[in-house]
């Protein structure tokens, strides 16, 4: 590990100019005194967090009582924590959450939450039927724009017997998630599935 990185981490853990951390040598108990350091935000950071709060309220109203409400309600909080870490890391002697820290933190938290939402939609299921639908849909998605033939799909979806596999495909086509096309083959038509 580079010496410069080690020195930076040591400086942060020692509380910058405040000396050793106030919990150094003290075990964690309910009676352990804690004196938190207050890290201010500059005007640019305050403005960005005000905007994030407004956007968050709008998004919460749109997703009221959905599975995403609790996650979206914590965007501001998580972004503030990340910005705080970045601000203290940048200058442990006189920490300030700068506009650049806010921009970076908000972008990082939004990226993480959007990725979480996409992955939950794609991979998390409440029951076996939903899991089968999502697995089959992911196989078709991974095939890309060229699609996947029924023969290849059957090989990759061996986790399902023929009848349930056909039912899942029919449901995906009827729901508009998957498109089914045919093209002429050497002896018979070839069925190709693509994401809609």
PyMOL commands that set and color helices and strands:
alter all, ss='L'
color gray80, all
select helices_A, chain A and resi 3-13+16-18+43-62+69-72+75-90+99-123+128-142+144-146+150-156+162-174
alter helices_A, ss='H'
color red, helices_A
select strands_A, chain A and resi 40-41+96-97+148-149+178-183+190-195
alter strands_A, ss='S'
color yellow, strands_A
deselect
rebuild
show_as cartoon
